[in-house]
Each structure stands twice: as C-alpha cells, then as structure tokens.
Amino acid sequence: MTDEVKVEVPAKFKNLVEEIKKLPIVELAELVKVLEAEFGVSAAAPAAAATAAAAPVEEKTSFNVELKEVGAQKIEVIKVVRDITAKGLKESKDLVDAAATAPQLVKEGVKKEEADEIVKKFTAAGAKAEIK
C-alpha cells in the first residue's frame, strides 16, 4: 500500500510492537483471537460499525401522479379522473379545468405499477401526466 498512514508508536510500546512484527501471519491471527477472548472485544468492531453507519439508500415505493396538460379530449380526461379518483363529475371537471392553467395532483401514494397505469390512461385520453 502506498497510501499507508504512518503511526507514531509510543516509546512504552516500541518493544512490544517490534516483537509482534516478527510473528508469522498464522501466529498473528492466533494472537488476535486470544486478545479478543481475553478482553471480550472484537478486532473487526470498528469496521463493522463503519459499515453499519452507512445507511442503505431507500428505494422510493410511493409515487404521486400529476396531470400536466389536458389536451384536446377534455371529456375523456374528465372520465379518466373520475375513474382514478372516484370523484364526482363536478369535482373531476374542476380538477381538469384547473390543470389547464397549472399541474394538478391527481393521485398520491400509489405504487410504481399503478402510477404507470394511470399515466397510460391519461396518455390514451390525449392528456399529459407525470409521475413524481
């Protein structure tokens, strides 16, 4: 290793460190096991703690679907909104009308597969939707 960090060995441990350096690898492994058993510690603990500290990245499992553009088939888009949200005709029409000026959240907290299906339904109706 060329990146090796030089450690300053205190004078009181110099003799001990020199003796340890003379040991073959097999005996060093045995010494580590003896020290672990004697003192109830693990030589691997710092590495395991560092690994545990690096939390795994969570994969997103919940998605929102947003209606971006209505398109030319407004009635078809209203039908899709009613089907997806189970809202009444007036609420669905209001949501679609509002989407003409600004993107509107249609469905929250759905799985990726369901969000993809919703986007396909909007696309088939001539609208543009986005998964967030």
Buried (B, 14 or more C-beta within 10 A) or exposed (E): EEEEEEEEEEEEEEEEEEEEEEEEEEEEEEEEEEEBEEEEEEEEEEEEEEEEEEEEEEEEEEBBBBBBBBBEBBEBBBBBBBEBBEBEEEBBBBBBEEBEEEBBEBBEEBEEEBBBEBBEBBEEBBBBBBBE
